[in-house]
Every structure is written in structure tokens, then in C-alpha cells.
Amino acid sequence: MSDLLHAFVLPQLGVRGAAVRLEAGYREVLSHQPYGAFVGRWLGEALAAASLLVTGIKFNGRLSLQLQGGEALHLLYVECTSDGDLRGIARTAEADFDWSRGFAAAASGAVLAITLEPYLKSERYQGIVALSGDSLAETLEGYFEQSEQLPTRLLLAGDGERACGLLLQRLPSEGGTHNQIDPDAWNRVLHLLNTVQPDELLTTPSAELIHRLFHDQQRLEADPVPLHVRCRCTREKVADVLRRIGQDEAAAAAEQLGHAEIVCEFCGKTYQFDAIEIAQLFRPEPPVEAPDRPQ
């Protein structure tokens, strides 16, 4: 199994961590759209980031990252559920852009929304942060520093074949816990993290990398979580899209092609509705008759 998420805690250092490695799932996401090399790399970094961040939520639900409004990178959207289901997409400007200028230039002017959606509650939490730094990792680090007051470091990398990430985050102080931890512990953790190069992150299995960095520290490790690329599209949801488009436009599409056709951008699945099915979508619901009153 190549797509795995490892979560761990370093109790003596007051730090939690997570490492992720995506291979088959990452390549599947890239196969659904003709992404350029740079955009494909950033999409991989975002998938890895969402996987790492989901280890910090304490409910069953979904975490999404949505970067929107960039100069050339118009949209970068990924989500990961507590069950390990992943999906993602990117949209770019049609005009020519020199992608070698880097992430910060392509995403200039964008904002990043981090959304948590519990399955069993209607409330959701969303934090919005302006793009900062030269990478998605730096933007997320800034978010946690400012909004959550949790010192956080992220390493992210993608190369079109593999997308990997490593997260380290200082645990919040509870009941004076940090008073019994070496005050220089966080600095030593950062020093170790700074020894990891992008190529090493991409080529080293997560469990091996964690051991290499923290072999002399007590580690509390959870069982690795398998990650899967799964889309949430259904025929019913696509039908709702057609209803929002409107009957005239949906019927016109069906008349031209013999059917209205919608392709899911996330997974590439095609849904077709013929003219009769479209007419049924817009048929008024019959009135509900009141039950007879007892005589």
C-alpha cells in the first residue's frame, strides 16, 4: 500500500507529527485533467497538506483547503475526510503565464480557506487567510501561528509521481505540561526538520523518515491510515446541477447532442441525461393530499 498517512506524538518534546506519502492516488488525481508540471506539483502538495492536517481534527468529517483568486492559479481545491478519502482539482488562467515564476506569483492575490465540516453537525468552521510566503506550506504555517497560536512546520513536495509531506506541531500547553519539557525542544525539532531535503522527502518511505529523524526519542505512533481517492459525485447531485442551470439551457444542450452531458472535473465520470429525463427533472411535484379526517 503506497498511499499511507502516519501520525505520531513525541511526548518528551511536546510535539505531534504526521507524515504522508501519496503515489497511486496522486497520479489518479492528475490523470483527470491536463495539468502542467508546476500545477500538478502544487496540487500534490495541497493533497499532502490536507492529509496531514486532518490528523489534527477530533471528529468524523471532512477538511478542505481552497485557494481561490490567484493571478494564474485561479483555484486549488483539495479535501480529505477522517476516513482517508481524498480528491482535488486545480483551475488555471487560459492566458500564457510563466509558471517557472513560482507558486507565489501564480497565486498572487489569492486567499486560502480552511474548512472543517463534521458529518453529524450542521455547523462548520472556516478560517480564511491571505497568501503569505513563497509556498503553500509557508501560508499554512502562518495561519497556525496567527489563528491557532500553534507553532507549526510543514514540508511538502510533489513531482508528478509522488506527493509527500511532513508536519510537526507544538502541542498546546495543558496543565503545565510544557513546564516539564526541555524549553529548547522545539528548536531542536526544527533543526532536525531542516535537515530534510525535498528529494529525501520524496524518496524515503514515511516510517523510515520518522525513524531517521526521531530514533532517539520516545514515540507514540498510531496505525498507518490508508488513503484513497474517492469522488462524491452522484447522478442525483448532477441532476441538481442541471436544475440550477435551468430547463431552457439543459434542454438546448440535449437537443444539440441528443443528450445533456456533464463530466465531473474531480473524477472524470460522465453523466448523460436525454430530453425525456431532463423534462422529468423540471416536472412539478404533485401536491401532497391531506389525510382524510376521521368521521
C-alpha positions as CSV (number, residue, x, y, z in Angstrom):
1,M,0.0,0.0,0.0
2,S,1.7,3.2,-1.2
3,D,-0.8,5.8,0.0
4,L,-0.4,6.0,3.7
5,L,-0.7,8.6,6.5
6,H,1.4,8.2,9.7
7,A,0.5,10.2,12.8
8,F,2.7,10.2,15.9
9,V,3.4,12.1,19.1
10,L,6.8,12.9,20.7
11,P,5.7,13.3,24.3
12,Q,9.1,14.2,25.8
13,L,9.3,17.1,23.3
14,G,5.7,18.2,23.5
15,V,5.3,17.8,19.7
16,R,2.8,16.0,17.5
17,G,3.7,15.0,13.9
18,A,2.4,13.3,10.8
19,A,3.9,12.1,7.5
20,V,2.2,11.2,4.3
21,R,3.2,9.6,1.1
22,L,0.8,9.5,-2.0
23,E,1.6,7.6,-5.2
24,A,-1.2,5.8,-7.0
25,G,-3.9,8.2,-5.7
26,Y,-1.9,11.3,-6.6
27,R,-1.3,10.0,-10.1
28,E,-5.0,9.2,-10.4
29,V,-6.0,12.8,-9.5
30,L,-3.5,14.2,-12.1
31,S,-5.0,11.9,-14.8
32,H,-8.4,13.6,-14.7
33,Q,-7.2,16.9,-16.1
34,P,-4.3,18.0,-18.4
35,Y,-2.3,19.8,-15.6
36,G,1.1,21.3,-16.4
37,A,4.1,20.2,-14.4
38,F,4.1,23.1,-11.9
39,V,0.4,23.0,-11.3
40,G,0.5,19.2,-10.9
41,R,3.2,19.6,-8.3
42,W,1.3,22.2,-6.3
43,L,-1.8,20.1,-6.4
44,G,0.2,17.2,-5.0
45,E,1.5,19.5,-2.2
46,A,-2.1,20.5,-1.4
47,L,-3.3,16.9,-1.3
48,A,-0.4,16.1,1.1
49,A,-1.2,19.1,3.2
50,A,-4.9,18.3,3.6
51,S,-4.0,14.7,4.6
52,L,-1.6,15.9,7.2
53,L,-4.0,18.5,8.7
54,V,-6.8,16.0,9.0
55,T,-4.8,14.3,11.7
56,G,-5.5,17.3,13.9
57,I,-9.3,17.1,13.8
58,K,-11.1,15.4,16.6
59,F,-14.4,14.5,14.8
60,N,-15.6,12.4,11.9
61,G,-15.9,14.8,8.9
62,R,-14.1,16.5,6.1
63,L,-11.3,19.0,5.9
64,S,-10.8,21.1,2.8
65,L,-8.3,23.6,1.5
66,Q,-9.4,26.1,-1.1
67,L,-7.1,28.6,-2.6
68,Q,-9.0,30.9,-4.9
69,G,-8.5,34.1,-6.9
70,G,-4.8,33.8,-7.9
71,E,-3.5,35.7,-10.9
72,A,-2.8,32.5,-12.9
73,L,-3.8,29.8,-10.4
74,H,-7.5,30.6,-10.2
75,L,-8.4,27.6,-8.0
76,L,-6.7,24.9,-6.0
77,Y,-9.2,22.8,-4.1
78,V,-8.5,19.6,-2.1
79,E,-10.3,17.7,0.6
80,C,-9.6,14.8,2.9
81,T,-12.0,13.0,5.2
82,S,-11.4,11.4,8.5
83,D,-11.9,8.1,6.7
84,G,-9.0,8.8,4.4
85,D,-10.9,9.8,1.3
86,L,-9.1,12.3,-1.0
87,R,-10.0,14.4,-4.0
88,G,-8.7,17.5,-5.6
89,I,-8.8,19.9,-8.6
90,A,-7.0,22.9,-9.9
91,R,-8.1,25.6,-12.5
92,T,-5.7,28.0,-14.2
93,A,-5.9,31.1,-16.4
94,E,-6.2,30.5,-20.1
95,A,-3.7,33.2,-20.9
96,D,0.0,32.4,-21.2
97,F,1.9,32.5,-17.9
98,D,5.5,31.8,-17.0
99,W,4.9,29.1,-14.4
100,S,8.6,29.0,-13.5
101,R,8.0,32.2,-11.6
102,G,6.7,30.0,-8.8
103,F,3.8,29.5,-6.6
104,A,3.7,32.9,-5.0
105,A,3.5,34.6,-8.4
106,A,0.9,32.2,-9.9
107,A,-1.3,32.5,-6.7
108,S,-0.8,36.3,-6.3
109,G,-3.9,37.9,-4.9
110,A,-5.5,34.6,-3.7
111,V,-7.0,33.8,-0.4
112,L,-6.9,30.4,1.3
113,A,-9.9,29.0,3.1
114,I,-9.5,26.1,5.5
115,T,-12.9,24.5,6.2
116,L,-13.8,21.8,8.7
117,E,-17.2,20.0,8.2
118,P,-18.4,17.5,10.8
119,Y,-20.6,14.8,9.4
120,L,-23.1,14.8,12.3
121,K,-23.5,18.6,12.9
122,S,-24.7,21.4,10.6
123,E,-22.1,23.8,11.9
124,R,-18.8,24.1,10.1
125,Y,-15.7,26.0,10.9
126,Q,-13.9,28.1,8.3
127,G,-10.7,30.1,8.6
128,I,-9.6,32.4,5.8
129,V,-6.0,33.7,5.4
130,A,-4.3,35.7,2.7
131,L,-1.5,34.1,0.8
132,S,1.9,34.6,2.5
133,G,5.4,33.5,1.9
134,D,6.6,31.7,-1.2
135,S,4.7,28.4,-0.9
136,L,1.5,26.7,0.3
137,A,3.5,25.3,3.3
138,E,4.5,28.8,4.4
139,T,0.9,30.1,4.1
140,L,-0.4,27.3,6.3
141,E,2.4,27.8,8.8
142,G,1.4,31.5,9.1
143,Y,-2.2,30.5,9.5
144,F,-1.5,28.3,12.5
145,E,0.9,30.8,14.0
146,Q,-1.6,33.7,13.8
147,S,-5.0,32.0,14.2
148,E,-4.3,28.9,16.3
149,Q,-1.2,30.1,18.1
150,L,0.4,26.7,17.5
151,P,3.9,26.8,16.1
152,T,3.8,24.6,13.1
153,R,6.3,23.4,10.4
154,L,5.3,21.8,7.1
155,L,7.4,20.2,4.4
156,L,5.6,19.5,1.2
157,A,6.8,18.1,-2.1
158,G,5.3,16.7,-5.3
159,D,6.9,15.7,-8.6
160,G,4.1,14.2,-10.7
161,E,4.7,10.7,-9.5
162,R,4.7,11.1,-5.7
163,A,3.4,13.7,-3.3
164,C,4.7,13.7,0.2
165,G,4.6,15.8,3.3
166,L,5.8,16.0,6.9
167,L,4.1,18.1,9.6
168,L,5.4,18.9,13.1
169,Q,3.3,21.0,15.5
170,R,4.0,22.0,19.1
171,L,1.3,20.7,21.4
172,P,-0.8,23.2,23.3
173,S,0.2,23.5,27.0
174,E,-2.3,21.7,29.2
175,G,-1.9,21.7,32.9
176,G,1.6,23.0,32.8
177,T,2.8,20.2,30.5
178,H,5.4,22.4,28.8
179,N,7.0,23.2,32.2
180,Q,8.4,19.6,32.3
181,I,9.7,19.7,28.7
182,D,13.1,20.9,27.7
183,P,12.5,24.6,26.7
184,D,14.8,24.1,23.7
185,A,12.9,21.1,22.5
186,W,11.0,22.9,19.7
187,N,14.2,24.4,18.4
188,R,15.9,21.0,18.3
189,V,12.9,19.6,16.4
190,L,13.1,22.4,13.9
191,H,16.8,21.7,13.5
192,L,16.2,18.1,12.7
193,L,13.4,19.0,10.2
194,N,15.7,21.4,8.4
195,T,18.0,18.6,7.5
196,V,15.3,17.0,5.3
197,Q,15.7,18.0,1.6
198,P,12.8,17.7,-0.9
199,D,14.4,14.8,-2.7
200,E,14.8,12.9,0.6
201,L,11.1,13.6,1.4
202,L,10.0,12.2,-2.0
203,T,12.3,9.1,-2.0
204,T,12.1,8.0,1.7
205,P,9.2,5.9,3.0
206,S,7.4,7.8,5.8
207,A,8.1,5.3,8.5
208,E,11.8,5.2,7.7
209,L,11.9,9.0,7.6
210,I,10.2,9.3,11.0
211,H,12.7,6.8,12.5
212,R,15.7,8.5,10.9
213,L,14.7,11.9,12.5
214,F,13.5,10.7,15.9
215,H,15.1,7.3,16.6
216,D,16.4,8.5,19.9
217,Q,13.0,9.9,21.1
218,Q,10.0,8.1,22.7
219,R,7.3,8.0,20.0
220,L,3.6,7.2,20.4
221,E,2.5,6.0,16.9
222,A,-1.0,5.3,15.6
223,D,-1.5,2.6,13.0
224,P,-1.0,4.0,9.5
225,V,-4.2,5.2,7.8
226,P,-4.7,4.1,4.1
227,L,-5.7,6.9,1.8
228,H,-8.0,6.5,-1.2
229,V,-9.1,8.8,-4.0
230,R,-12.9,8.8,-3.9
231,C,-15.2,11.3,-5.5
232,R,-18.6,12.2,-4.0
233,C,-20.3,12.9,-7.3
234,T,-23.6,11.1,-7.9
235,R,-26.3,11.2,-10.6
236,E,-28.6,12.9,-8.1
237,K,-26.1,15.7,-7.5
238,V,-25.5,16.2,-11.2
239,A,-29.3,16.4,-11.7
240,D,-29.3,19.2,-9.1
241,V,-26.7,21.0,-11.2
242,L,-28.9,20.8,-14.3
243,R,-31.8,22.2,-12.3
244,R,-29.7,25.2,-11.3
245,I,-28.7,25.7,-15.0
246,G,-32.3,25.9,-15.9
247,Q,-34.7,24.0,-18.1
248,D,-34.1,26.0,-21.3
249,E,-30.4,25.7,-21.2
250,A,-30.4,22.0,-20.3
251,A,-33.0,21.2,-23.0
252,A,-30.9,23.1,-25.6
253,A,-27.9,21.0,-24.7
254,A,-29.9,17.8,-25.1
255,E,-31.3,19.0,-28.5
256,Q,-27.8,19.6,-29.9
257,L,-26.2,16.4,-28.7
258,G,-29.2,14.1,-28.2
259,H,-28.5,14.4,-24.5
260,A,-27.1,16.8,-21.9
261,E,-23.6,15.7,-20.8
262,I,-21.8,16.7,-17.6
263,V,-18.3,15.5,-16.8
264,C,-17.2,15.5,-13.2
265,E,-14.0,17.6,-13.0
266,F,-12.8,15.6,-9.9
267,C,-13.0,12.1,-11.2
268,G,-13.8,12.3,-15.0
269,K,-17.0,10.4,-14.8
270,T,-19.6,11.3,-17.5
271,Y,-23.3,11.7,-16.8
272,Q,-25.8,11.9,-19.6
273,F,-29.5,12.9,-19.5
274,D,-31.7,12.6,-22.5
275,A,-34.6,15.0,-23.3
276,I,-37.2,12.9,-21.5
277,E,-35.0,12.7,-18.4
278,I,-34.5,16.5,-18.5
279,A,-38.2,17.1,-18.8
280,Q,-38.8,14.9,-15.7
281,L,-36.2,16.9,-13.7
282,F,-38.3,20.0,-14.1
283,R,-41.8,18.4,-13.7
284,P,-43.6,20.0,-10.8
285,E,-44.0,17.8,-7.8
286,P,-47.6,16.6,-7.4
287,P,-49.4,18.2,-4.4
288,V,-49.5,16.2,-1.3
289,E,-53.0,15.4,-0.3
290,A,-54.0,15.9,3.3
291,P,-55.1,12.7,5.0
292,D,-58.8,12.2,5.4
293,R,-60.1,13.2,8.7
294,P,-61.8,10.5,10.7
295,Q,-65.6,10.7,10.6
